[in-house]
């Protein structure tokens, strides 16, 4: 048989590819078959994808697609804090800010990475082991199934940090949750709990991962019951606030995170996929993906062009402000920016310094070194 992979020995410095046994209905290992696990391996930076990681994921997905013995692909992240927090803001700030032509080439890789998920000949399961934010949310929604830790959070970040969620979320999110909920997520960038996203139809399954005194408990930070607030609005899956939030954090301080139930749920889904006709399964997956691909193929190239040019203006300011700021100071002064633009100010280093002074200071200090 021919080898249809693009390269013989791809570099895997930023991700891990494993062949894990596939299990039969009685739990035994099935000879000659496996599942392909692809793990984004940058936990120190919340599994944000670098340029090199994007290349490796594309090749890994192509390899998994060609793997005759593979039943399913599992796409996940290392550790228990994040599936993927999106693009690597260190690279954005240090390499791509102010360099639209370079970012345009980078966005070709990102687009190809999303397309590789959507064109994989195997069903792709997103194992959401933690936060799925920005581009991570976009990669995750490109997958066919998502099984999530109930501690995971889901959100966009673009308009808060100088971009737009045009790497897939503006295409996929309305299909999952409807146009107005997609509008809320895309514009305001407020996080959704796994409970809320599941309730809205965005996830296949959620499982508890918080273990307290030897037993699993639901995410203590989230209201998991269907309650109504003082205005009569349903608050299922909302995050707790005030004293309730403090008490939940106290509970978490003495708990441990255990992803064994998440792994078990992923394995159970892989087993269910095993007991299907392989070609009929692939055809069904491809047919259902067409709803995503219709929007993705129509918009991805023009979105790529706009996102690249935006690196000269708001992204130039926003990504650098995030990267060079601290936890309490990572956003530009939005009000001052709007005021200055209303006065006719042009984009410049002086304007960026005015709306995010720590950015210019850190850039200058880096240049001095």
C-alpha positions in Angstrom: 0.0 0.0 0.0 1.2 3.5 -0.7 2.2 6.1 1.9 0.0 9.1 1.4 1.4 11.3 4.2 3.0 14.6 3.3 6.3 13.9 5.1 7.9 10.8 6.4 9.1 11.9 9.8 7.3 15.1 10.9 8.8 17.2 13.8 6.8 16.8 17.0 8.3 19.2 19.4 5.1 21.1 20.3 2.5 18.3 20.3 2.3 14.6 21.0 0.8 11.9 18.7 -0.1 8.6 20.3 -1.8 5.4 19.2 -4.0 4.3 22.1 -5.9 1.0 22.1 -9.5 1.0 21.1 -11.8 -1.0 23.4 -14.6 -3.4 22.6 -18.0 -3.3 24.3 -16.7 -5.7 26.9 -13.7 -3.5 27.7 -11.1 -5.7 26.0 -8.5 -4.3 23.7 -9.2 -4.8 20.0 -6.2 -6.1 18.1 -5.0 -4.2 15.0 -7.0 -1.1 15.7 -6.4 2.1 17.7 -7.4 5.7 18.3 -5.1 8.5 17.5 -4.6 11.0 20.3 -3.1 14.4 19.4 -2.1 16.5 22.4 -1.3 20.2 22.2 1.8 20.3 24.4 2.4 23.8 25.7 0.9 23.7 29.2 3.1 26.6 30.5 1.3 28.9 28.1 -2.1 27.2 28.4 -1.6 25.2 25.3 -1.7 28.2 23.1 -0.6 27.3 19.6 2.6 28.7 18.2 3.5 28.8 14.5 5.5 25.6 14.8 2.7 23.9 16.7 0.2 24.8 13.9 2.4 23.1 11.4 2.8 20.0 13.5 -1.0 19.7 14.1 -1.7 20.0 10.4 0.6 17.1 9.6 -0.6 15.0 12.6 -4.2 15.4 11.4 -3.3 14.4 7.9 -1.4 11.4 9.2 -4.4 10.4 11.4 -6.7 10.8 8.4 -4.6 8.4 6.4 -4.2 5.9 9.2 -6.1 2.7 8.1 -6.1 1.3 11.6 -7.5 4.4 13.3 -11.1 4.4 14.5 -11.2 8.0 15.8 -9.0 11.0 16.5 -8.9 12.6 19.9 -7.7 16.2 20.0 -6.8 17.5 23.5 -4.3 19.6 25.5 -1.7 18.7 28.1 -2.4 19.1 31.8 -5.7 20.1 33.4 -5.9 23.9 33.0 -6.5 24.3 29.3 -7.4 22.6 26.1 -6.2 25.6 24.2 -6.2 29.3 25.0 -5.9 30.4 21.4 -2.9 31.9 19.5 0.3 32.4 21.3 0.2 36.0 22.5 4.0 36.0 23.0 4.5 35.4 19.3 1.7 37.8 18.4 3.3 40.6 20.4 6.9 39.9 19.5 6.7 38.7 15.9 3.4 39.6 14.3 2.2 42.9 15.8 2.7 45.6 13.2 3.7 43.0 10.5 0.6 42.2 8.4 2.4 40.4 5.7 4.0 38.0 8.2 0.6 37.5 10.0 -1.1 36.7 6.7 1.3 33.8 6.2 0.7 32.7 9.8 -3.1 32.8 9.2 -2.7 30.5 6.2 -1.3 27.9 8.7 -4.1 28.6 11.1 -6.8 28.2 8.4 -5.2 25.0 7.2 -5.2 23.7 10.8 -9.0 24.3 11.1 -9.5 22.9 7.6 -7.5 19.8 8.5 -9.9 19.1 11.4 -12.9 19.6 9.1 -11.4 17.4 6.3 -10.1 14.5 8.5 -11.4 11.1 7.3 -11.9 10.0 10.9 -14.3 11.5 13.4 -12.5 14.0 15.6 -13.4 14.3 19.3 -12.3 17.3 21.3 -11.4 16.2 24.8 -11.8 19.5 26.6 -9.6 19.2 29.7 -9.7 22.9 30.6 -10.4 26.4 29.1 -11.2 26.6 25.4 -10.8 30.2 24.5 -10.3 32.3 21.4 -8.7 30.2 18.6 -9.0 27.2 20.9 -12.7 27.5 20.9 -12.6 27.8 17.1 -10.5 24.6 16.7 -12.8 22.8 19.2 -16.0 23.8 17.4 -14.5 22.5 14.1 -14.3 19.0 15.8 -17.2 16.6 15.4 -17.8 15.9 19.1 -16.7 17.7 22.3 -16.6 16.0 25.7 -15.7 18.5 28.4 -14.6 18.7 32.0 -17.3 20.6 33.9 -14.5 22.9 35.1 -13.8 24.1 31.5 -14.8 27.5 30.3 -15.6 28.7 26.8 -15.2 32.1 25.4 -13.9 34.5 22.8 -11.3 37.1 23.3 -11.0 39.1 20.0 -12.7 42.4 20.6 -11.2 42.7 24.1 -7.6 42.3 22.7 -7.7 43.8 19.3 -9.0 41.1 17.0 -12.3 39.5 15.7 -13.3 35.8 16.2 -13.0 35.3 12.5 -10.9 32.1 12.7 -14.1 30.0 12.8 -16.3 31.3 15.6 -18.3 33.7 13.5 -18.9 30.8 11.1 -19.5 28.0 13.6 -21.0 29.5 16.8 -24.3 30.6 15.3 -24.8 27.0 14.2 -24.3 25.8 17.8 -26.2 28.3 19.9 -28.1 30.7 17.6 -27.3 34.1 16.3 -28.0 36.2 19.4 -26.1 34.0 21.8 -23.3 33.9 19.3 -23.4 37.7 19.2 -23.1 37.9 22.9 -20.1 35.6 23.1 -18.4 37.1 20.1 -18.7 40.7 21.1 -18.6 40.7 24.9 -16.2 37.8 25.3 -17.8 36.8 28.6 -17.0 33.2 29.6 -19.6 30.4 29.5 -19.3 27.5 31.9 -19.4 24.0 30.5 -22.8 23.6 32.0 -24.2 26.6 30.1 -22.5 25.7 26.8 -23.8 22.1 27.1 -27.3 23.4 27.9 -27.1 25.6 24.8 -26.2 22.7 22.6 -22.4 23.3 22.2 -21.1 20.1 23.8 -21.7 16.4 23.5 -21.2 15.6 27.2 -19.8 17.1 30.3 -18.3 15.2 33.2 -17.2 16.1 36.7 -13.4 16.3 37.4 -13.4 17.8 40.9 -12.7 15.2 43.6 -13.4 16.0 47.2 -12.8 13.5 50.0 -12.5 10.7 47.5 -15.7 11.4 45.5 -16.5 13.4 42.4 -18.5 16.6 42.9 -19.9 19.0 40.3 -18.0 22.2 39.6 -18.6 24.2 42.8 -18.2 27.5 41.0 -21.3 27.0 38.8 -25.0 27.1 39.5 -25.9 23.7 38.2 -29.7 23.8 38.9 -32.3 25.5 36.7 -33.0 28.6 38.7 -34.6 32.0 37.9 -33.0 35.3 38.9 -35.0 38.3 40.2 -35.9 39.2 36.6 -37.2 35.7 35.8 -34.2 34.8 33.7 -32.9 31.2 33.6 -29.5 31.0 35.2 -28.5 27.4 34.6 -24.7 27.2 34.2 -24.0 30.7 35.4 -21.0 31.4 37.6 -21.6 32.1 41.2 -20.7 35.5 42.6 -20.1 37.2 45.9 -20.0 35.0 49.0 -21.1 31.9 47.1 -18.1 32.3 44.8 -15.7 32.7 47.8 -17.1 29.5 49.4 -16.7 27.7 46.1 -13.0 28.7 45.9 -12.6 27.5 49.5 -14.0 24.1 48.4 -11.6 23.9 45.4 -8.6 24.7 47.7 -9.0 21.3 49.3 -10.1 19.4 46.2 -8.1 17.7 43.5 -8.6 17.6 39.7 -9.0 14.1 38.4 -9.6 13.6 34.7 -10.3 9.9 34.8 -14.0 10.2 34.1 -13.3 12.5 31.2 -11.0 9.9 29.7 -13.6 7.2 30.3 -16.3 9.2 28.6 -14.0 9.8 25.6 -13.1 6.0 25.4 -16.8 5.1 25.6 -17.6 7.4 22.6 -14.7 5.8 20.7 -16.1 2.4 21.4 -19.5 3.4 20.1 -17.9 4.7 16.9 -16.1 1.4 16.5 -19.4 -0.4 16.1 -20.3 1.4 12.9 -19.6 0.8 9.2 -16.4 2.8 8.6 -17.3 4.2 5.2 -20.8 5.0 6.1 -19.5 6.7 9.3 -17.1 8.8 7.3 -19.8 9.8 4.8 -22.2 10.8 7.6 -19.5 12.9 9.3 -18.6 14.6 6.0 -22.3 15.3 5.2 -22.9 16.9 8.6 -19.7 18.9 8.5 -20.9 20.6 5.3 -23.0 23.0 7.4 -19.7 24.2 9.0 -17.7 24.1 5.8 -20.3 26.1 3.9 -19.6 29.1 6.1 -15.9 28.4 6.7 -15.0 28.1 3.0 -17.0 31.2 2.1 -15.3 33.4 4.6 -11.9 32.2 5.7 -9.8 33.9 3.0 -11.3 37.3 3.3 -11.2 37.0 7.1 -7.5 36.1 6.8 -6.9 39.2 4.8 -8.7 41.5 7.3 -7.0 39.9 10.3 -3.6 40.5 8.7 -4.3 44.2 8.0 -5.7 44.6 11.5 -2.2 43.9 12.8 -1.3 47.4 11.9 -3.9 49.0 14.2 -6.0 47.5 17.0 -4.2 44.1 17.1 -0.9 45.9 17.2 -2.1 47.6 20.4 -4.2 44.9 21.9 -1.9 41.9 21.6 1.0 43.8 22.9 -1.0 45.2 25.8 -2.1 41.7 26.8 1.4 40.2 26.5 3.3 43.0 28.3 0.7 43.6 30.9 0.0 41.8 34.2 -3.1 40.0 35.3 -4.8 43.2 36.4 -3.7 45.3 33.4 -3.9 43.6 30.1 -6.5 45.7 28.2 -6.0 49.0 26.6 -7.9 52.1 27.8 -11.0 51.5 25.6 -12.7 54.8 26.5 -9.6 56.8 25.7 -9.0 55.0 22.4 -12.6 55.8 21.3 -12.2 59.4 22.4 -8.9 59.8 20.5 -10.2 58.2 17.3 -13.3 60.5 17.5 -10.9 63.4 17.6 -9.2 62.2 14.4 -6.1 60.6 15.9 -4.1 58.3 13.6 -2.8 55.0 14.6 0.8 55.3 15.8 3.2 54.2 18.5 2.3 57.4 20.3 -1.4 56.5 20.4 -0.5 52.9 21.6 1.6 54.4 24.3 -1.3 56.7 25.3 -3.9 53.9 25.6 -1.5 51.2 27.0 1.6 52.9 28.4 3.1 49.7 29.9 3.3 48.3 26.4 5.6 51.0 25.0 7.7 50.8 28.2 8.2 47.0 28.0 9.0 47.2 24.3 11.6 49.9 25.0 13.1 47.9 27.8 13.3 44.8 25.6 15.0 46.8 22.8 17.6 48.2 25.3 18.5 44.6 26.4 
